């Protein structure tokens, strides 16, 4: 009985550690909130437009629960605003 409990606990820890949010530290939704604040303050122009397109790509990826693609789109948007 103790072995089964130990095995289940080990699986729970492994499952938690393997989740995308835990592995990458900060969730994409949190990064998107910070990006939105920066985007709102940016001057109108091609850089803001490009960042807006990437923000929409990040939203779509987040809706599909694709954290990796979401993070990539957020990074592209940050670069576009620089």
C-alpha positions as CSV (number, residue, x, y, z in Angstrom):
1,X,0.0,0.0,0.0
2,X,2.8,2.4,0.8
3,X,4.5,1.7,-2.5
4,X,1.3,2.5,-4.4
5,X,0.9,5.8,-2.6
6,X,4.6,6.6,-3.2
7,X,4.2,5.8,-6.9
8,X,1.1,8.0,-7.2
9,X,2.8,10.9,-5.5
10,X,5.9,10.5,-7.8
11,X,3.6,10.6,-10.9
12,X,1.8,13.7,-9.6
13,X,5.1,15.5,-9.1
14,X,6.4,14.5,-12.6
15,X,3.1,15.6,-14.1
16,X,3.2,19.0,-12.4
17,X,6.9,19.5,-13.4
18,X,6.1,18.7,-17.0
19,X,3.3,21.2,-17.4
20,X,4.2,24.0,-19.8
21,X,3.5,26.9,-17.4
22,X,5.7,25.4,-14.8
23,X,8.5,24.6,-17.2
24,X,8.6,28.1,-18.7
25,X,8.1,29.9,-15.4
26,X,5.8,32.7,-16.4
27,X,2.6,32.0,-18.3
28,X,2.0,33.4,-21.7
29,X,-1.2,35.2,-20.5
30,X,0.9,37.1,-18.0
31,X,3.4,38.1,-20.6
32,X,0.6,39.2,-22.9
33,X,-0.8,41.5,-20.2
34,X,2.6,43.2,-19.9
35,X,2.9,43.4,-23.6
36,X,-0.5,45.0,-23.9
37,X,0.5,47.8,-21.5
38,X,3.6,48.5,-23.6
39,X,1.7,48.3,-26.8
40,X,-0.9,50.8,-25.5
41,X,1.8,53.3,-24.8
42,X,3.6,52.9,-28.1
43,X,3.2,55.6,-30.8
44,X,1.1,54.7,-33.8
45,X,3.0,53.4,-36.8
46,X,4.3,50.3,-38.6
47,X,6.0,49.0,-35.4
48,X,2.8,49.1,-33.4
49,X,0.9,47.5,-36.3
50,X,3.4,44.7,-36.5
51,X,3.3,44.1,-32.8
52,X,-0.5,44.1,-32.9
53,X,-0.5,41.3,-35.5
54,X,1.9,39.2,-33.4
55,X,-0.3,39.9,-30.3
56,X,-3.3,38.5,-32.2
57,X,-1.2,35.4,-33.1
58,X,-0.4,35.0,-29.4
59,X,-4.1,35.2,-28.6
60,X,-4.9,32.5,-31.1
61,X,-2.1,30.3,-29.8
62,X,-3.3,30.8,-26.2
63,X,-6.8,29.9,-27.2
64,X,-5.4,26.6,-28.6
65,X,-3.4,26.2,-25.3
66,X,-0.2,26.3,-27.3
67,X,2.1,28.0,-24.8
68,X,5.2,27.6,-26.9
69,X,3.8,29.4,-30.0
70,X,2.2,32.0,-27.7
71,X,5.5,32.8,-26.1
72,X,7.2,33.0,-29.6
73,X,4.5,35.4,-30.8
74,X,4.9,37.6,-27.7
75,X,8.7,37.7,-28.2
76,X,8.2,38.8,-31.9
77,X,5.8,41.5,-30.7
78,X,8.3,42.8,-28.2
79,X,11.0,42.9,-30.8
80,X,8.6,44.7,-33.2
81,X,8.1,47.5,-30.7
82,X,11.8,48.2,-30.2
